[in-house]
Amino acid sequence: MQPAKNSGEQLASFGALLYLVHLLALPGIALGVLVWLNCRSTKSNSLLARYHLRLALNGSLIATCIIAGGSGLLWLGFSDSPTGISMVLLYAITSHTFCVLWGIFCLAKAMSGKMLNKQ
């Protein structure tokens, strides 16, 4: 039987899970909850929880810029040509997949109670 997680690990895991929910299911709602949690996190929360909440919020904003911004720039560059449509789809799918895999990696680190830069 595993020992119960402390609240810092649970909040860190919840933040990483919200990042994945933002990418996969409910983008606006999950981002709003992440912003709310980051505003609400205080010094009373553990360093691990604050770290993963901030990482999830920053990652969500960066992933949105990478996926939507890059796709938009490609669309503007290639306009409505068949090559342009293929390039936009290929870019959007690969960048989204990378961001989801990064989120899974961060979720695993949060569930194990570790930060990304420490072993």
N, C-alpha and C positions, 0 to 999 in steps of 0.2 A: 504494500500500500504506500502511495506517495504522500509525502508531507504536504499540507495545505500551502498554497502560494500566499505570499504576503500581498498586501494591497498594492504595493509599488509594481510588482511583477504583473498583477492583474490589470492595472491601469496602463502599463506599458504595452501589454498584449492587446488591450482594447484599442489603443491608439494605432498600432500597426494593423489591426483588423479593420479599423475605420478607413485607413489608407486603401486597403484592398476593396472595401465596399465602395469607396469613392470611384475607383477605377472600373469596377465590374458591375455595379448594380444601381446605386443611388448617388450620382455625383454631387448634386447640390445639397442634398440633405446631409450626407456624410461630411462634406466640407464644412457645413455650418456647425455640425456637432464638434468637429475637430477645432474650429475656431473658438467655440464656446468652452471646450475643455482646456484649451491653452490659456484662455483668459482666466479661467477659474483655478488653474493649477498654481499653487502657492509654495512657499518654502516648506510647508508642512508635508507636502508630497515628497516621495523619495526622489533622489537624483535620477535614478533609472526611469521612473515614470515621466518626469519632466523632459528628460533627454529623448525618449521615444515619442512622446507627444509632439515635441518641437520638430523632431525628424519626420514624423508622419505629416504634419501640416506643411512644412517646407517641401517635402517630397510630393505632396498632392499638388501644390501650386506649381512646382517645377514640371511635374509630369503633364499637367494641363497645358502649360506653355509649350512643352516639347511636342506633344501630340497635336493639339489644335493649331498652335502657331506654325509648326513645320508643315502641316498639311495645308494650311491656308496659304503659306508662301509658295508651296509647290503648285497649288491650284491657280494662284495668280500668275505664276511663271509660265505654266504650260497651258493655261486656260482650259478650253473645252475639248482638246484633242484626245484621241484614244490613248496616246502615249501618256498624256498628262493624267488622265483618270487612273491608268495603271500605276503610274508613279505615286500618286496620292494614296491609293489603296495599299500598295506595298509599304510605303513609309508609315502609314497609320497603323497597319497591322504589326509590323516589326517593332516600332517604337512602343506601342501599347503592350506587346508581349514582353519586351524588356522591362518595362515599368512594373508589370505584374510579377515577373520573376524576382525583381528587386524587392518588391513588397513581401513576397513569400520568404525570402532570405531574412528580411528585417523582422518579420513575424516570428521566425524560428529563433532569432537572437533574443527577441523580447521575451518569448516564452521560456527561454533558458536562463533569463535574468542577466544577460550580458549586453554590453554596449558594442557597437560595431568595431570600434578601434581597439578593443581589448580582447585578449584570448580568453 
